[in-house]
Amino acid sequence: MSDFAPLTQTDLKGLVKQTFLRDVMHFEETDSTNTQALALFSNDQKIETPYLVYAESQTSGRGRGRNIWWSQPGSLTFSVIVDMAELGLSPEQQPQLSLLTGLALLQTGQAVLPRADFAVKWPNDVYLAGRKLAGILTEVPPQSNHHAVIGVGLNVNNQFQNAPPELLQTGISLADLSGQNHSRGEILKTFLQLLDEFLLKLSQGEEALNQWPDYCLLTGKRVTIQAGPNEISGTCQGIDNSGALLLETDDELQRMLGGIVVSWS
């Protein structure tokens, strides 16, 4: 399996006609697509949203907290800038963006591998066969609180037999499971179309997260969450319609709107 043909600027421009994108920015290599997306606001550059920042390769892909994202040829690394006000969404709905992105990625994977075991881990990961397939990092530019940058790393054709030792047993790609390469352009198009559908549902007041319980990796498990300086442990009872994780501790049922899952069992 060696088909890692890069997506070109022309390929990505085609997505403007096929999806809700209005414009794209293409890099053969960059540090982080989220960093580049946020820099557009620092430079006061006028952009039309939804706007795609795409890179064939990232040298410093960022995850939540201090995590980094391992990027190799054959993966998809990109960020989508959305104007929440333009989409009819409020700043209070921003925490749901990562969750909806996760569902869109999960369903994109199901379109490729319909019989595979996919799951979503609150608040920003997608799993395949018990291993991490995709990560999401959503950030809000300091200069514009009604915009959001949704960063995605999706393992498509990159194989984890070439991964660093610490990732060999925890990461997976679509090609690892299927044994064949997949069209990254088609996968990106499918994801963008699904994300558009979920965001439209959210803006229209529909229960966009109603499919989440079917795929929640953490429900029923003992979970520890790092929330600022504190660690909170309890049994996950799923999420509510706002995107909050419901954690049953010894004292009460807590709604966690943010944090990093440090362990689950």
TORLOGU-713174 format. One record per residue (C-alpha): residue number from 1; residue in three letters; z, y, x. Coordinates in pm, whole numbers, plus 50000, padded with zeros to 5 digits. Example, Ala and Ser with C-alpha at 12.3 -4.5 7.8 and 13.67 -1.06 7.14 Angstrom:
residues 2
+-----+-----+-------+-------+-------+
:   k :   r :    up : north :  east :
+-----+-----+-------+-------+-------+
:   1 : ALA : 50780 : 49550 : 51230 :
:   2 : SER : 50714 : 49894 : 51367 :
+-----+-----+-------+-------+-------+
END
This chain:
residues 265
+-----+-----+-------+-------+-------+
:   k :   r :    up : north :  east :
+-----+-----+-------+-------+-------+
:   1 : MET : 50000 : 50000 : 50000 :
:   2 : SER : 49878 : 50308 : 50182 :
:   3 : ASP : 49724 : 50537 : 49921 :
:   4 : PHE : 49913 : 50860 : 49979 :
:   5 : ALA : 49622 : 51096 : 49906 :
:   6 : PRO : 49776 : 51444 : 49885 :
:   7 : LEU : 49763 : 51651 : 49569 :
:   8 : THR : 49558 : 51962 : 49643 :
:   9 : GLN : 49575 : 52313 : 49504 :
:  10 : THR : 49271 : 52222 : 49294 :
:  11 : ASP : 49448 : 51915 : 49154 :
:  12 : LEU : 49748 : 52123 : 49060 :
:  13 : LYS : 49539 : 52399 : 48906 :
:  14 : GLY : 49399 : 52132 : 48675 :
:  15 : LEU : 49750 : 52084 : 48537 :
:  16 : VAL : 49745 : 52442 : 48408 :
:  17 : LYS : 49477 : 52332 : 48162 :
:  18 : GLN : 49653 : 52007 : 48070 :
:  19 : THR : 50019 : 52110 : 48045 :
:  20 : PHE : 50237 : 52409 : 47964 :
:  21 : LEU : 50209 : 52543 : 48320 :
:  22 : ARG : 50065 : 52891 : 48368 :
:  23 : ASP : 50040 : 52895 : 48746 :
:  24 : VAL : 50115 : 52690 : 49058 :
:  25 : MET : 50210 : 52736 : 49422 :
:  26 : HIS : 50117 : 52463 : 49670 :
:  27 : PHE : 50265 : 52375 : 50010 :
:  28 : GLU : 50162 : 52093 : 50239 :
:  29 : GLU : 50513 : 52118 : 50387 :
:  30 : THR : 50810 : 52341 : 50319 :
:  31 : ASP : 51186 : 52335 : 50354 :
:  32 : SER : 51268 : 52310 : 49983 :
:  33 : THR : 51067 : 52388 : 49672 :
:  34 : ASN : 51381 : 52528 : 49507 :
:  35 : THR : 51433 : 52759 : 49804 :
:  36 : GLN : 51074 : 52878 : 49778 :
:  37 : ALA : 51106 : 52926 : 49402 :
:  38 : LEU : 51423 : 53131 : 49436 :
:  39 : ALA : 51257 : 53342 : 49707 :
:  40 : LEU : 51002 : 53459 : 49451 :
:  41 : PHE : 51282 : 53642 : 49272 :
:  42 : SER : 51428 : 53778 : 49596 :
:  43 : ASN : 51087 : 53924 : 49676 :
:  44 : ASP : 51053 : 54062 : 49324 :
:  45 : GLN : 50723 : 53877 : 49287 :
:  46 : LYS : 50572 : 53877 : 48939 :
:  47 : ILE : 50503 : 53527 : 48814 :
:  48 : GLU : 50387 : 53373 : 48490 :
:  49 : THR : 50611 : 53096 : 48367 :
:  50 : PRO : 50629 : 52801 : 48341 :
:  51 : TYR : 50543 : 52807 : 48712 :
:  52 : LEU : 50516 : 52507 : 48943 :
:  53 : VAL : 50616 : 52512 : 49310 :
:  54 : TYR : 50487 : 52189 : 49468 :
:  55 : ALA : 50519 : 52045 : 49818 :
:  56 : GLU : 50364 : 51733 : 49966 :
:  57 : SER : 50660 : 51720 : 50203 :
:  58 : GLN : 51006 : 51877 : 50212 :
:  59 : THR : 51199 : 51907 : 50537 :
:  60 : SER : 51529 : 52021 : 50381 :
:  61 : GLY : 51528 : 51907 : 50021 :
:  62 : ARG : 51855 : 51996 : 49851 :
:  63 : GLY : 52066 : 51804 : 49603 :
:  64 : ARG : 52391 : 51891 : 49428 :
:  65 : GLY : 52679 : 51995 : 49650 :
:  66 : ARG : 52605 : 51908 : 50012 :
:  67 : ASN : 52363 : 51630 : 49926 :
:  68 : ILE : 52013 : 51624 : 50072 :
:  69 : TRP : 51699 : 51459 : 49932 :
:  70 : TRP : 51510 : 51209 : 50148 :
:  71 : SER : 51141 : 51296 : 50119 :
:  72 : GLN : 50857 : 51078 : 50248 :
:  73 : PRO : 50480 : 51059 : 50188 :
:  74 : GLY : 50412 : 50916 : 49846 :
:  75 : SER : 50698 : 51086 : 49665 :
:  76 : LEU : 50678 : 51385 : 49430 :
:  77 : THR : 50880 : 51694 : 49524 :
:  78 : PHE : 50848 : 52007 : 49311 :
:  79 : SER : 51025 : 52278 : 49115 :
:  80 : VAL : 50944 : 52418 : 48772 :
:  81 : ILE : 51044 : 52777 : 48697 :
:  82 : VAL : 51104 : 52846 : 48329 :
:  83 : ASP : 51195 : 53164 : 48145 :
:  84 : MET : 51462 : 53051 : 47902 :
:  85 : ALA : 51437 : 53365 : 47691 :
:  86 : GLU : 51061 : 53318 : 47661 :
:  87 : LEU : 51117 : 52959 : 47550 :
:  88 : GLY : 51370 : 53069 : 47289 :
:  89 : LEU : 51669 : 52928 : 47477 :
:  90 : SER : 52004 : 53094 : 47546 :
:  91 : PRO : 52186 : 53101 : 47882 :
:  92 : GLU : 52449 : 52876 : 47722 :
:  93 : GLN : 52186 : 52603 : 47690 :
:  94 : GLN : 52113 : 52604 : 48063 :
:  95 : PRO : 52337 : 52298 : 48133 :
:  96 : GLN : 52109 : 52093 : 47908 :
:  97 : LEU : 51804 : 52154 : 48127 :
:  98 : SER : 51903 : 51891 : 48386 :
:  99 : LEU : 51978 : 51638 : 48112 :
: 100 : LEU : 51645 : 51694 : 47937 :
: 101 : THR : 51464 : 51680 : 48270 :
: 102 : GLY : 51632 : 51345 : 48333 :
: 103 : LEU : 51514 : 51211 : 48000 :
: 104 : ALA : 51161 : 51335 : 48067 :
: 105 : LEU : 51162 : 51162 : 48407 :
: 106 : LEU : 51300 : 50843 : 48254 :
: 107 : GLN : 51028 : 50832 : 47990 :
: 108 : THR : 50768 : 50909 : 48256 :
: 109 : GLY : 50890 : 50603 : 48443 :
: 110 : GLN : 50879 : 50395 : 48126 :
: 111 : ALA : 50514 : 50490 : 48079 :
: 112 : VAL : 50444 : 50331 : 48418 :
: 113 : LEU : 50691 : 50038 : 48400 :
: 114 : PRO : 50763 : 49983 : 48028 :
: 115 : ARG : 50979 : 49672 : 48080 :
: 116 : ALA : 51192 : 49804 : 48364 :
: 117 : ASP : 51561 : 49896 : 48345 :
: 118 : PHE : 51591 : 50277 : 48351 :
: 119 : ALA : 51909 : 50481 : 48310 :
: 120 : VAL : 52025 : 50841 : 48343 :
: 121 : LYS : 52342 : 50943 : 48525 :
: 122 : TRP : 52506 : 51267 : 48416 :
: 123 : PRO : 52420 : 51529 : 48503 :
: 124 : ASN : 52116 : 51501 : 48728 :
: 125 : ASP : 52000 : 51154 : 48836 :
: 126 : VAL : 51762 : 50888 : 48709 :
: 127 : TYR : 51815 : 50523 : 48800 :
: 128 : LEU : 51580 : 50225 : 48807 :
: 129 : ALA : 51713 : 49869 : 48838 :
: 130 : GLY : 52053 : 50008 : 48937 :
: 131 : ARG : 51921 : 50231 : 49216 :
: 132 : LYS : 51846 : 50601 : 49235 :
: 133 : LEU : 51486 : 50686 : 49145 :
: 134 : ALA : 51500 : 51063 : 49097 :
: 135 : GLY : 51728 : 51360 : 49149 :
: 136 : ILE : 51737 : 51698 : 48978 :
: 137 : LEU : 51877 : 52030 : 49096 :
: 138 : THR : 51878 : 52319 : 48848 :
: 139 : GLU : 51957 : 52667 : 48975 :
: 140 : VAL : 51962 : 53014 : 48821 :
: 141 : PRO : 51828 : 53304 : 49031 :
: 142 : PRO : 52096 : 53571 : 49087 :
: 143 : GLN : 51836 : 53835 : 49001 :
: 144 : SER : 51752 : 53692 : 48658 :
: 145 : ASN : 52000 : 53489 : 48455 :
: 146 : HIS : 51741 : 53406 : 48189 :
: 147 : HIS : 51525 : 53214 : 48437 :
: 148 : ALA : 51597 : 52865 : 48568 :
: 149 : VAL : 51453 : 52670 : 48859 :
: 150 : ILE : 51438 : 52296 : 48792 :
: 151 : GLY : 51396 : 52105 : 49118 :
: 152 : VAL : 51283 : 51742 : 49110 :
: 153 : GLY : 51251 : 51467 : 49367 :
: 154 : LEU : 51085 : 51155 : 49227 :
: 155 : ASN : 51022 : 50839 : 49429 :
: 156 : VAL : 50676 : 50712 : 49341 :
: 157 : ASN : 50485 : 50541 : 49624 :
: 158 : ASN : 50730 : 50592 : 49910 :
: 159 : GLN : 50897 : 50262 : 49995 :
: 160 : PHE : 51266 : 50231 : 50075 :
: 161 : GLN : 51212 : 49966 : 50340 :
: 162 : ASN : 51139 : 50273 : 50554 :
: 163 : ALA : 51446 : 50467 : 50439 :
: 164 : PRO : 51753 : 50555 : 50648 :
: 165 : PRO : 52006 : 50268 : 50655 :
: 166 : GLU : 52249 : 50442 : 50419 :
: 167 : LEU : 51977 : 50460 : 50150 :
: 168 : LEU : 51836 : 50107 : 50177 :
: 169 : GLN : 52062 : 49966 : 49905 :
: 170 : THR : 52093 : 50277 : 49688 :
: 171 : GLY : 51741 : 50416 : 49648 :
: 172 : ILE : 51421 : 50283 : 49491 :
: 173 : SER : 51067 : 50394 : 49412 :
: 174 : LEU : 50830 : 50295 : 49134 :
: 175 : ALA : 50613 : 50118 : 49394 :
: 176 : ASP : 50912 : 49922 : 49526 :
: 177 : LEU : 50949 : 49757 : 49186 :
: 178 : SER : 50586 : 49733 : 49076 :
: 179 : GLY : 50437 : 49630 : 49411 :
: 180 : GLN : 50150 : 49875 : 49373 :
: 181 : ASN : 50069 : 50243 : 49411 :
: 182 : HIS : 50057 : 50482 : 49117 :
: 183 : SER : 49866 : 50801 : 49050 :
: 184 : ARG : 50107 : 51081 : 49137 :
: 185 : GLY : 49884 : 51334 : 48961 :
: 186 : GLU : 49901 : 51140 : 48633 :
: 187 : ILE : 50276 : 51090 : 48670 :
: 188 : LEU : 50331 : 51462 : 48728 :
: 189 : LYS : 50114 : 51546 : 48427 :
: 190 : THR : 50304 : 51303 : 48203 :
: 191 : PHE : 50638 : 51445 : 48315 :
: 192 : LEU : 50533 : 51806 : 48249 :
: 193 : GLN : 50407 : 51718 : 47902 :
: 194 : LEU : 50731 : 51540 : 47817 :
: 195 : LEU : 50944 : 51824 : 47954 :
: 196 : ASP : 50747 : 52066 : 47736 :
: 197 : GLU : 50818 : 51850 : 47430 :
: 198 : PHE : 51192 : 51831 : 47502 :
: 199 : LEU : 51224 : 52206 : 47564 :
: 200 : LEU : 51039 : 52278 : 47240 :
: 201 : LYS : 51277 : 52053 : 47049 :
: 202 : LEU : 51575 : 52227 : 47207 :
: 203 : SER : 51441 : 52571 : 47117 :
: 204 : GLN : 51383 : 52463 : 46757 :
: 205 : GLY : 51740 : 52346 : 46716 :
: 206 : GLU : 51661 : 51976 : 46714 :
: 207 : GLU : 51895 : 51727 : 46877 :
: 208 : ALA : 51692 : 51698 : 47195 :
: 209 : LEU : 51960 : 51487 : 47365 :
: 210 : ASN : 51991 : 51228 : 47089 :
: 211 : GLN : 51824 : 50962 : 47306 :
: 212 : TRP : 52071 : 51010 : 47591 :
: 213 : PRO : 52332 : 50755 : 47467 :
: 214 : ASP : 52071 : 50478 : 47484 :
: 215 : TYR : 52034 : 50527 : 47860 :
: 216 : CYS : 52366 : 50669 : 47980 :
: 217 : LEU : 52464 : 50489 : 48301 :
: 218 : LEU : 52828 : 50600 : 48287 :
: 219 : THR : 52934 : 50522 : 47929 :
: 220 : GLY : 53233 : 50289 : 47927 :
: 221 : LYS : 53283 : 50316 : 48301 :
: 222 : ARG : 53580 : 50454 : 48495 :
: 223 : VAL : 53449 : 50781 : 48642 :
: 224 : THR : 53588 : 51032 : 48890 :
: 225 : ILE : 53441 : 51383 : 48884 :
: 226 : GLN : 53481 : 51659 : 49140 :
: 227 : ALA : 53520 : 51980 : 48940 :
: 228 : GLY : 53577 : 52265 : 49183 :
: 229 : PRO : 53886 : 52181 : 49391 :
: 230 : ASN : 54005 : 51917 : 49144 :
: 231 : GLU : 53921 : 51551 : 49093 :
: 232 : ILE : 53942 : 51425 : 48735 :
: 233 : SER : 53930 : 51057 : 48648 :
: 234 : GLY : 53887 : 50887 : 48314 :
: 235 : THR : 53668 : 50662 : 48102 :
: 236 : CYS : 53330 : 50805 : 48011 :
: 237 : GLN : 53269 : 50825 : 47636 :
: 238 : GLY : 52912 : 50954 : 47667 :
: 239 : ILE : 52796 : 51312 : 47624 :
: 240 : ASP : 52796 : 51551 : 47330 :
: 241 : ASN : 52505 : 51752 : 47192 :
: 242 : SER : 52578 : 52042 : 47428 :
: 243 : GLY : 52536 : 51818 : 47733 :
: 244 : ALA : 52906 : 51796 : 47819 :
: 245 : LEU : 53033 : 51466 : 47959 :
: 246 : LEU : 53317 : 51328 : 47749 :
: 247 : LEU : 53589 : 51194 : 47974 :
: 248 : GLU : 53891 : 51021 : 47824 :
: 249 : THR : 54181 : 51073 : 48063 :
: 250 : ASP : 54541 : 50957 : 48026 :
: 251 : ASP : 54626 : 51281 : 47845 :
: 252 : GLU : 54322 : 51387 : 47643 :
: 253 : LEU : 53947 : 51377 : 47586 :
: 254 : GLN : 53796 : 51635 : 47819 :
: 255 : ARG : 53453 : 51797 : 47794 :
: 256 : MET : 53301 : 51834 : 48139 :
: 257 : LEU : 53021 : 52090 : 48149 :
: 258 : GLY : 52981 : 52068 : 48526 :
: 259 : GLY : 53089 : 51877 : 48831 :
: 260 : ILE : 52982 : 51605 : 49072 :
: 261 : VAL : 53031 : 51237 : 48996 :
: 262 : VAL : 53195 : 51098 : 49310 :
: 263 : SER : 53255 : 50741 : 49190 :
: 264 : TRP : 53216 : 50512 : 48892 :
: 265 : SER : 53293 : 50148 : 48827 :
+-----+-----+-------+-------+-------+
END
